[in-house]
Amino acid sequence: MNEPIALKLRLPVFCAPMFLVSGPELVIAACKAGISGSFPSTNTRTIEELDEWMNKISSALTTNDAPWIMNLITHSTYTRLEQELELVAKYKPAVVITALGSPKPVMETVKSYGGMVFADVVDLKLAKKAAEAGVDGLACISAGAGGHTGQLSPFAFISAVREFFDGYIAVGGGISDGASVAGAIAAGADFVYMGTRFLPAKESMAQAEYKDMVVAANADDLIVSAAITGTKASWLKPSLQKAGVDLDSLADSANRDYSGGGDNKRWKDIWAAGQGVGRSRAIEAVADIVFDLEREYAAAIERLNTRTIKRSV
């Protein structure tokens, strides 16, 4: 096993993997701007396309850029995992974040080249299982996250996980400005998992109408429902209404479906966002978003320092 790859970042932020939104351009732009960019392997239709994406990303980045991250489904029914792990061994992403299953299937491959494994978790039960499996980090998906969301407050989640886990914590859920990043780090997280803030970036693959909807929306335009995919997720009300969904008659659940299929072309025509949606005010380049986050982060730290009293011993 090699020594772990260092995560040297301009800001402690992961541009979160977003289904049908994160692609090579968004990942590369994030890493060039000094934060880690990521994408879910399911955004590619074939293993050949995934190979092309990973080659494009790894070829574009240098040692001066932030490291990139890959998101893999590890559920036993996911048939492409073995092939995807072959590409992971070939291109060596710094971090592999697992979802919808145990992180154990990826551990040997990722550890062999010094990569780190984070597990995507939405509650303490899953967090404890992942910690017992020996992961390097946990991506704690909290209340306020876009797409499939958690139910715990980010602060409560961090505090509870720190009781039994001393590895890395990346926390996500309603965090979309630099002040919130500073707050999460102060609370005990190592990184922030931020998706919605980058959704309307120029480099994202989101449809133009989707980007415009995010820019125009605020948290009141969201609804959390399991009716679309069978798992609770945070959706933009205007996209549901446009797809002909009656918001007042949404069922409590549906058959689980992470594929993007279904009568309403789930995820493609019905769009997700987190509670930080009100922070995006324009369609702008990733570099400009990161610049704003850095400025806000520094201001928040300065503000925090002015609110504390230094006592002599």
TABEL-V128429 format. One record per residue. N is the residue number from 1. RES is the residue in one letter. PSI is psi in degrees with one decimal (999 if undefined). OMEGA is omega in whole degrees, -180 to 180 (none if undefined). Layout:
<<N | RES | PSI | OMEGA> <N | RES | PSI | OMEGA>>
//
This chain:
<<1 | M | 138.6 | 179> <2 | N | 166.2 | 175> <3 | E | 144.8 | -180> <4 | P | 144.6 | 176> <5 | I | 133.2 | -179> <6 | A | 137.3 | 177> <7 | L | 83.7 | -180> <8 | K | 111.7 | -173> <9 | L | 150.3 | 173> <10 | R | -39.3 | 175> <11 | L | 149.0 | -179> <12 | P | 63.6 | -174> <13 | V | 134.6 | 168> <14 | F | 124.3 | 170> <15 | C | 107.6 | -168> <16 | A | 150.8 | 177> <17 | P | 121.2 | -177> <18 | M | 127.6 | -177> <19 | F | 128.1 | 180> <20 | L | 12.2 | -180> <21 | V | -44.0 | -176> <22 | S | 124.2 | 177> <23 | G | -174.9 | -178> <24 | P | -41.0 | -177> <25 | E | -41.6 | 180> <26 | L | -42.4 | 179> <27 | V | -49.0 | -178> <28 | I | -44.2 | -179> <29 | A | -40.4 | 179> <30 | A | -47.6 | -179> <31 | C | -38.8 | 177> <32 | K | -30.3 | -180> <33 | A | -7.0 | 174> <34 | G | 6.2 | 174> <35 | I | 162.5 | -179> <36 | S | 129.4 | 174> <37 | G | 149.7 | -178> <38 | S | 163.2 | 174> <39 | F | 151.8 | 175> <40 | P | 137.0 | -178> <41 | S | -24.8 | -179> <42 | T | -5.1 | 176> <43 | N | -8.8 | 177> <44 | T | 143.3 | -176> <45 | R | -32.3 | -176> <46 | T | 163.4 | 178> <47 | I | -29.1 | 177> <48 | E | -40.7 | 177> <49 | E | -38.4 | 178> <50 | L | -41.3 | 176> <51 | D | -43.2 | 180> <52 | E | -43.7 | -179> <53 | W | -47.9 | -177> <54 | M | -36.3 | 176> <55 | N | -42.0 | 180> <56 | K | -43.8 | -179> <57 | I | -51.2 | -176> <58 | S | -31.6 | 180> <59 | S | -29.0 | -176> <60 | A | -21.7 | -173> <61 | L | 148.5 | 178> <62 | T | 178.6 | 179> <63 | T | -13.9 | 177> <64 | N | -11.9 | -178> <65 | D | 160.8 | 175> <66 | A | 151.3 | 180> <67 | P | 153.1 | -179> <68 | W | 163.3 | -171> <69 | I | 145.4 | 177> <70 | M | 143.6 | -179> <71 | N | 122.7 | -177> <72 | L | 141.8 | 170> <73 | I | 130.0 | -179> <74 | T | 13.8 | 178> <75 | H | 146.4 | -175> <76 | S | -22.1 | -179> <77 | T | -4.8 | -177> <78 | Y | 109.4 | -168> <79 | T | -13.9 | -175> <80 | R | -1.3 | -171> <81 | L | -45.5 | -178> <82 | E | -43.4 | 178> <83 | Q | -38.3 | 180> <84 | E | -36.2 | 178> <85 | L | -31.0 | 175> <86 | E | -38.5 | 178> <87 | L | -33.7 | 175> <88 | V | -44.6 | 179> <89 | A | -31.1 | -179> <90 | K | -43.9 | -173> <91 | Y | -15.2 | 171> <92 | K | 60.6 | 173> <93 | P | 144.8 | -176> <94 | A | -37.1 | -179> <95 | V | 138.7 | 169> <96 | V | 123.5 | 178> <97 | I | 122.1 | -179> <98 | T | 152.8 | -179> <99 | A | 151.6 | 173> <100 | L | 29.1 | 178> <101 | G | 176.0 | 180> <102 | S | 143.5 | 176> <103 | P | -8.5 | -174> <104 | K | -39.1 | -177> <105 | P | -20.4 | -176> <106 | V | -9.6 | -169> <107 | M | -51.4 | -175> <108 | E | -45.3 | -178> <109 | T | -48.9 | -175> <110 | V | -41.5 | -179> <111 | K | -27.8 | -175> <112 | S | -27.7 | 179> <113 | Y | 9.1 | 178> <114 | G | 10.2 | 177> <115 | G | 167.5 | 180> <116 | M | 148.7 | 179> <117 | V | 124.1 | 171> <118 | F | 147.2 | 176> <119 | A | 132.6 | 176> <120 | D | 117.9 | -177> <121 | V | 146.7 | -179> <122 | V | -4.6 | 179> <123 | D | 173.2 | -175> <124 | L | -34.2 | 179> <125 | K | -47.7 | 179> <126 | L | -37.4 | 179> <127 | A | -42.9 | 180> <128 | K | -39.8 | 178> <129 | K | -42.7 | -180> <130 | A | -40.5 | 179> <131 | A | -42.1 | 179> <132 | E | -26.6 | 179> <133 | A | -10.6 | 176> <134 | G | 24.8 | 179> <135 | V | 156.8 | 177> <136 | D | -28.0 | -177> <137 | G | 164.1 | 177> <138 | L | 131.3 | 171> <139 | A | 99.4 | -173> <140 | C | 104.7 | -177> <141 | I | 115.3 | -170> <142 | S | 177.6 | 175> <143 | A | 139.0 | -179> <144 | G | -8.0 | 179> <145 | A | 152.7 | 176> <146 | G | 161.8 | -177> <147 | G | -145.9 | 178> <148 | H | 118.3 | -168> <149 | T | 161.1 | 175> <150 | G | -176.4 | -178> <151 | Q | -13.0 | -179> <152 | L | 146.8 | 171> <153 | S | 141.5 | 177> <154 | P | -41.5 | -178> <155 | F | -42.1 | 178> <156 | A | -38.9 | -180> <157 | F | -48.9 | -180> <158 | I | -48.9 | -177> <159 | S | -44.1 | -178> <160 | A | -41.1 | -180> <161 | V | -36.2 | -180> <162 | R | -15.1 | 177> <163 | E | -25.2 | -177> <164 | F | 0.0 | -174> <165 | F | 125.3 | 180> <166 | D | 14.5 | 176> <167 | G | -164.6 | -179> <168 | Y | 142.5 | 172> <169 | I | 124.3 | 169> <170 | A | 123.1 | -175> <171 | V | 138.1 | 179> <172 | G | 149.1 | 178> <173 | G | 94.8 | 177> <174 | G | 13.9 | -180> <175 | I | 115.3 | -174> <176 | S | 7.8 | 175> <177 | D | 169.2 | -175> <178 | G | -32.7 | 179> <179 | A | -40.3 | 178> <180 | S | -34.5 | 175> <181 | V | -48.3 | 179> <182 | A | -40.1 | 180> <183 | G | -41.3 | -180> <184 | A | -41.2 | 179> <185 | I | -41.6 | 178> <186 | A | -30.8 | -178> <187 | A | -8.4 | 177> <188 | G | -2.3 | 176> <189 | A | 158.4 | 176> <190 | D | -29.8 | -179> <191 | F | 160.8 | 174> <192 | V | 136.8 | 179> <193 | Y | 105.5 | -172> <194 | M | 119.2 | -179> <195 | G | -58.5 | -172> <196 | T | -36.5 | -179> <197 | R | -28.8 | -178> <198 | F | -4.1 | -177> <199 | L | -43.6 | 179> <200 | P | 18.6 | 177> <201 | A | 152.0 | 179> <202 | K | -32.6 | -175> <203 | E | -5.7 | -179> <204 | S | 157.2 | -179> <205 | M | 0.3 | -179> <206 | A | 144.7 | 177> <207 | Q | 151.6 | -178> <208 | A | -40.2 | -179> <209 | E | -35.7 | 177> <210 | Y | -48.3 | 179> <211 | K | -44.8 | -180> <212 | D | -38.7 | -180> <213 | M | -40.1 | 179> <214 | V | -42.9 | 180> <215 | V | -35.9 | -177> <216 | A | -16.3 | -171> <217 | A | 165.1 | 167> <218 | N | -176.5 | -174> <219 | A | -24.0 | 178> <220 | D | -12.9 | -180> <221 | D | 14.0 | -179> <222 | L | 153.4 | 172> <223 | I | 136.4 | 177> <224 | V | 123.7 | -176> <225 | S | 147.2 | 174> <226 | A | 4.2 | -172> <227 | A | -20.4 | -174> <228 | I | -46.5 | -176> <229 | T | -4.9 | -177> <230 | G | -6.6 | 177> <231 | T | 140.9 | -178> <232 | K | 128.8 | 180> <233 | A | 156.7 | -179> <234 | S | 117.9 | -173> <235 | W | 152.3 | 172> <236 | L | 118.9 | -179> <237 | K | -43.8 | -178> <238 | P | -33.5 | 180> <239 | S | -35.8 | 176> <240 | L | -44.3 | 180> <241 | Q | -39.7 | 179> <242 | K | -32.6 | 179> <243 | A | 1.5 | 177> <244 | G | 16.8 | -180> <245 | V | 128.9 | 176> <246 | D | 110.4 | -176> <247 | L | -28.4 | -178> <248 | D | -11.7 | -177> <249 | S | 23.1 | 178> <250 | L | 133.1 | 177> <251 | A | 162.4 | -180> <252 | D | -23.6 | -177> <253 | S | 170.9 | 176> <254 | A | 173.8 | 176> <255 | N | 136.3 | -178> <256 | R | 134.5 | -178> <257 | D | 111.1 | 179> <258 | Y | 9.7 | -171> <259 | S | -19.8 | -175> <260 | G | 4.9 | -180> <261 | G | -161.5 | 177> <262 | G | 170.6 | -176> <263 | D | -34.9 | -179> <264 | N | 18.2 | -178> <265 | K | 60.5 | -176> <266 | R | 141.8 | 179> <267 | W | -36.7 | -179> <268 | K | -43.5 | -178> <269 | D | -15.3 | 176> <270 | I | 121.4 | -165> <271 | W | 143.7 | -178> <272 | A | 157.7 | 173> <273 | A | 156.7 | 178> <274 | G | 176.8 | -175> <275 | Q | -9.5 | 174> <276 | G | 10.7 | -174> <277 | V | -29.7 | -177> <278 | G | -10.5 | -177> <279 | R | -25.9 | -180> <280 | S | 117.4 | -176> <281 | R | -0.3 | 180> <282 | A | 159.9 | 171> <283 | I | 113.3 | -173> <284 | E | 166.0 | -179> <285 | A | 150.8 | 178> <286 | V | -41.3 | -179> <287 | A | -37.8 | 179> <288 | D | -36.7 | 177> <289 | I | -45.7 | -179> <290 | V | -37.2 | 177> <291 | F | -45.3 | 178> <292 | D | -42.6 | 179> <293 | L | -41.5 | -180> <294 | E | -41.9 | 179> <295 | R | -44.5 | 179> <296 | E | -37.4 | 180> <297 | Y | -46.8 | 180> <298 | A | -40.9 | 180> <299 | A | -37.8 | -180> <300 | A | -40.5 | 179> <301 | I | -41.6 | 178> <302 | E | -41.8 | 179> <303 | R | -41.5 | 179> <304 | L | -41.7 | -180> <305 | N | -30.6 | 180> <306 | T | -14.9 | -178> <307 | R | 0.2 | -179> <308 | T | 149.5 | 180> <309 | I | 123.9 | 178> <310 | K | 122.0 | -179> <311 | R | 139.2 | 177> <312 | S | 145.4 | -178> <313 | V | 999 | none>>
//
